Amino acid sequence: MINQDEIYTATEIVRNFSTVLNKIKSQEIKKALIVKNNKFEAVMISMSEFERLEKAVELLQAVYAKR
């Protein structure tokens, strides 16, 4: 689910990178959705969340490879 507090323009990210990064690291927000030219372009997540998602993908790939 997307929370309004997690949406940032590319300009806001450039100007406030450390602040946004600290919010993600402290889990104040789970992710930062980055908007450029009125389109969602990227997502910034914590390293631990990235690693968790990578493990989930590997597990799913292993399950589907056995089929």
Sequence and secondary structure as in RCSB ss.txt:
>XXXX:A:sequence
MINQDEIYTATEIVRNFSTVLNKIKSQEIKKALIVKNNKFEAVMISMSEFERLEKAVELLQAVYAKR
>XXXX:A:secstr
   GGGEEEHHHHHHTHHHHHHHHHTTSSSEEEEEETTEEEEEEE HHHHHHHHHHHHHHHHHHHT 
